Amino acid sequence: MKTNRRNGAVIALTALAPISWGSTYAVTTEFLPPDRPLFTGLMRALPAGLVLLALARTLPRGAWWWKSLVLGALNIGAFFPLLFLSAYRLPGGMAAVVGSIGPLFVAGLAALLLGERPTRRTLLTGIAAALGVSLVVLKAAGALDPIGALAALASTASMSTGTVLTKRWGRPEGVGPLALTGWQLTAGGLLIAPVAFLVEGAPPVLDGRAVAGYAYLALANTAVAYWLWFRGIGRLSATQVTFLGPLSPLTAAVIGWAALGQALTPVQLVGMALAFGATLLGQRPSPARATVVPPAQPFSSTEQNSGKVSMDLTGGELRR
């Protein structure tokens, strides 16, 4: 009973991350200078990473220098630019629809890298989540841009791979999720910086409204949200965490209705119910394990447990 309550609290806290990300669109359109997606990605990642590094006061050691660079590139440095590129080039909502297949990406990667065999329920729930999100965000009109579509697929694959590798590698002995998050955000921000300046030029002049918007994105929307996200990856299964992702477009739709005066159609409401139901179902334990695994070990790096990755690092089911 205590374990169930504890897992429920972890799920609820982890869910705050995609809920926070759902506010990104509204903040970007209402507070920030237009047409600066890469600069916005840079301002989200690098200041947040530096703040977390200052709080954690821990730098990577040994192999964790290159691991942090890889994870930072997958979860932040490549993900942000690809996501923004797809959002700008695809017709309304299509980027979010492609992103909603993330649970299916993770299910496949988890089978390869974590030894998790996806169940029929996982696959059907992933399809239901993608369908629900598509009903909420997808809008008619507009030809499908090949570059935008490839960018959307690549951004989803990048974040999915980063999630599974974060689960597989764990973290070093004595290092908490705060430091791990700071390493990734800093690495990702440093990777975005040269691309942003080459593509978009010098930073724009910022007024007080823009400064407030960037401060919110860097601190609440990125530093706190990604800390909760990576903390959740360490305590839940990969599948559970990825099924929280649809909460982001659902939150964006609710904010658009409540704060921006955007109407919600009956079809969108049905989609929201379907996607939310899939999110809840994705948190339920699997009825049985598909593979035999060694006894669970505390969340740790592969170096600490001799390269053996526990299928269940918390005694609960593996996520996505």
C-alpha positions in Angstrom: 0.0 0.0 0.0 2.8 2.4 0.9 4.6 1.5 -2.3 1.5 2.3 -4.4 1.2 5.7 -2.7 4.9 6.4 -3.1 4.7 5.5 -6.8 1.6 7.6 -7.2 3.4 10.6 -5.7 6.3 10.1 -8.0 4.0 9.8 -11.1 2.2 13.0 -10.0 5.4 15.0 -9.6 6.8 13.7 -12.9 3.6 14.7 -14.6 4.2 18.3 -13.7 7.0 18.3 -16.3 4.9 17.8 -19.4 2.1 19.9 -17.9 4.7 22.8 -17.6 5.9 22.2 -21.1 2.3 22.6 -22.3 2.6 26.3 -21.3 5.6 26.9 -23.7 3.5 27.8 -26.7 1.4 30.4 -24.8 4.4 32.0 -23.2 6.3 32.0 -26.5 3.5 33.7 -28.5 2.5 36.2 -25.8 5.8 37.2 -24.2 8.7 36.5 -26.5 10.1 38.1 -29.7 8.8 36.3 -32.8 10.7 34.0 -35.1 13.6 33.3 -32.7 13.1 29.6 -31.9 16.7 28.7 -31.6 17.5 31.6 -29.3 14.5 30.6 -27.2 15.8 27.1 -27.0 19.2 28.5 -25.9 17.7 30.7 -23.3 15.7 27.8 -21.9 18.6 25.3 -21.7 21.8 27.1 -20.9 20.8 29.4 -18.0 18.8 26.5 -16.5 21.7 24.2 -16.7 24.1 26.7 -15.1 21.7 27.4 -12.3 21.4 23.6 -11.5 25.2 23.2 -11.8 25.7 26.0 -9.2 23.2 24.3 -6.9 24.6 20.8 -7.3 28.2 21.8 -7.3 29.1 18.6 -9.0 30.8 18.1 -12.3 30.9 14.9 -14.4 33.8 12.5 -13.9 35.4 9.9 -16.3 32.9 8.4 -18.8 30.2 10.8 -17.6 31.7 13.6 -19.6 30.9 12.0 -22.9 27.6 10.4 -21.5 26.4 13.8 -20.4 27.3 15.2 -23.8 25.3 12.4 -25.6 22.3 12.8 -23.3 22.4 16.6 -23.5 22.4 16.3 -27.3 19.6 13.8 -27.5 17.3 15.4 -24.8 18.1 19.0 -25.4 20.6 20.1 -28.0 19.1 18.2 -30.9 15.6 17.9 -29.6 14.9 21.6 -29.2 16.0 22.8 -32.7 14.3 19.8 -34.5 11.1 20.4 -32.5 11.0 24.1 -33.4 11.9 23.3 -37.1 9.0 20.9 -37.3 6.6 23.2 -35.6 7.4 26.0 -38.1 7.2 23.9 -41.2 4.3 21.6 -40.6 0.6 22.4 -40.7 -1.2 23.1 -37.4 -0.7 20.5 -34.7 1.1 17.9 -36.9 4.4 18.2 -35.0 2.5 17.4 -31.8 0.9 14.4 -33.4 4.2 13.0 -34.5 5.6 13.7 -31.0 2.7 11.7 -29.5 4.1 8.5 -31.0 7.0 8.8 -28.5 5.6 5.9 -26.3 5.8 3.6 -29.3 9.4 4.7 -30.1 10.3 4.1 -26.4 8.7 0.7 -26.4 10.8 -0.4 -29.3 14.0 1.1 -27.9 13.3 -0.3 -24.4 13.1 -3.8 -26.0 16.5 -3.3 -27.6 18.4 -1.5 -24.8 16.6 -2.5 -21.6 15.3 -6.0 -22.4 11.6 -4.9 -22.0 9.3 -6.7 -24.3 6.3 -4.4 -25.1 2.9 -5.9 -24.2 -0.1 -5.7 -26.4 -1.7 -3.3 -23.9 1.3 -1.0 -24.2 1.1 -0.8 -28.0 -2.7 -0.3 -28.0 -2.4 2.4 -25.3 0.3 4.1 -27.3 -1.9 4.1 -30.4 -4.8 5.5 -28.4 -2.7 8.3 -27.0 -1.5 9.3 -30.5 -5.1 9.2 -31.8 -6.4 11.3 -28.9 -3.6 13.9 -29.3 -4.3 14.1 -33.1 -8.0 14.8 -32.4 -7.0 17.6 -30.0 -4.4 19.4 -32.0 -4.6 18.4 -35.7 -6.0 21.0 -38.0 -6.9 20.7 -41.7 -5.1 22.4 -44.5 -1.5 22.6 -45.5 0.6 20.3 -47.5 2.9 18.0 -45.6 6.4 19.4 -45.7 9.0 16.6 -46.1 11.7 18.5 -44.1 9.2 19.3 -41.4 8.0 15.7 -41.2 11.6 14.4 -41.0 12.4 16.9 -38.3 9.4 15.9 -36.3 10.3 12.2 -36.5 13.9 13.0 -35.6 12.9 15.1 -32.6 10.7 12.3 -31.3 13.4 9.7 -31.9 16.0 11.9 -30.2 14.0 12.5 -27.0 12.9 8.8 -26.9 16.5 7.6 -27.3 17.6 10.0 -24.6 15.0 8.8 -22.2 15.9 5.2 -22.7 19.6 5.8 -22.4 19.0 7.9 -19.3 17.3 4.9 -17.8 20.0 2.5 -18.9 23.0 4.5 -17.7 21.4 5.6 -14.4 23.8 8.0 -12.7 27.1 7.9 -10.9 27.5 6.9 -7.3 26.5 9.7 -5.0 25.2 11.9 -7.8 21.5 13.0 -7.6 19.1 14.0 -10.4 19.8 17.7 -9.9 23.4 17.4 -11.1 22.5 15.0 -13.9 19.9 17.4 -15.1 22.3 20.3 -14.9 24.9 18.4 -16.9 22.5 17.7 -19.7 20.9 21.1 -19.9 24.4 22.8 -20.0 25.7 20.4 -22.6 22.5 20.9 -24.7 22.6 24.7 -24.4 26.2 24.8 -25.5 25.4 22.7 -28.5 22.5 25.0 -29.5 24.4 28.3 -29.0 26.6 28.2 -32.2 23.6 27.1 -34.3 21.4 29.8 -32.9 24.0 32.6 -33.6 24.8 31.2 -37.1 21.1 30.8 -38.2 19.4 33.7 -36.4 22.3 36.2 -35.8 22.7 38.4 -32.8 20.3 38.2 -29.9 17.3 40.4 -30.1 16.7 43.4 -27.8 14.6 42.3 -24.9 12.0 44.3 -23.1 10.7 43.5 -19.6 8.0 41.3 -20.9 10.4 39.1 -22.8 12.8 39.0 -19.9 10.0 37.7 -17.7 9.0 35.1 -20.3 12.5 33.8 -20.7 13.0 33.7 -16.9 9.9 31.5 -16.6 11.0 29.2 -19.4 14.5 28.8 -18.0 13.5 28.3 -14.3 10.1 26.7 -14.0 9.6 25.3 -17.5 13.1 23.9 -17.9 15.2 23.7 -14.7 12.5 22.5 -12.4 10.5 20.6 -15.1 13.5 18.6 -16.5 14.7 17.9 -12.9 11.3 16.3 -12.2 11.4 14.5 -15.5 14.9 12.9 -15.0 14.0 12.2 -11.4 11.0 10.3 -12.6 13.0 8.4 -15.1 15.2 7.1 -12.3 12.2 5.9 -10.2 9.6 4.8 -12.8 9.7 2.6 -15.8 10.5 4.0 -19.2 7.0 3.3 -20.4 5.3 5.0 -17.5 7.3 8.2 -18.0 6.7 8.4 -21.7 3.0 8.0 -21.4 2.9 11.2 -19.4 4.0 13.0 -22.5 0.5 13.6 -24.0 -0.2 15.8 -21.0 1.8 18.5 -22.7 -0.4 19.1 -25.8 -3.5 18.6 -23.6 -2.3 21.4 -21.3 -1.6 23.6 -24.2 -5.1 23.1 -25.4 -6.6 23.9 -22.0 -4.4 27.1 -21.7 -5.5 28.1 -25.2 -9.1 27.8 -24.2 -8.8 29.4 -20.7 -6.3 32.1 -21.3 -6.3 32.8 -25.0 -10.0 32.5 -25.8 -9.6 29.5 -28.2 -12.7 27.4 -28.5 -12.7 23.6 -27.9 -14.8 21.6 -30.3 -16.6 18.4 -29.3 -14.1 16.4 -31.3 -11.2 18.0 -29.3 -13.0 17.1 -26.0 -13.3 13.5 -27.1 -9.6 13.5 -28.1 -8.6 15.0 -24.7 -10.6 12.2 -22.9 -9.0 9.5 -25.0 -5.4 10.9 -24.6 -5.9 11.4 -20.8 -7.3 7.9 -20.5 -4.3 6.5 -22.3 -2.0 8.4 -20.0 -3.7 6.9 -16.9 -3.7 3.4 -18.4 0.0 3.8 -19.2 0.7 4.2 -15.5 -0.8 0.8 -14.6 1.5 -2.1 -13.8 1.9 -4.7 -16.5 0.1 -8.0 -15.6 3.2 -10.1 -16.0 6.8 -9.7 -17.0 7.8 -10.9 -20.5 11.4 -11.7 -19.5 13.3 -13.1 -16.6 15.5 -10.5 -14.8 17.9 -10.4 -11.9 16.8 -9.0 -8.5 16.2 -5.2 -8.6 19.1 -3.0 -7.6 19.2 0.6 -6.4 19.2 3.2 -9.2 22.8 3.4 -10.2 25.2 3.6 -13.0 26.2 0.7 -15.2 29.7 1.0 -13.8 28.4 0.4 -10.3 26.4 -2.7 -11.1 29.0 -4.2 -13.5 27.0 -3.2 -16.6 23.9 -5.1 -15.7 20.8 -3.0 -16.0 17.9 -3.9 -13.7 14.6 -4.3 -15.5 12.9 -2.8 -12.5 14.9 -0.3 -10.5 12.2 0.5 -8.1 10.4 -2.8 -7.6 7.6 -1.5 -9.9 7.1 -2.0 -13.6 9.4 -0.5 -16.2 8.0 2.4 -18.0 7.6 3.1 -21.6 
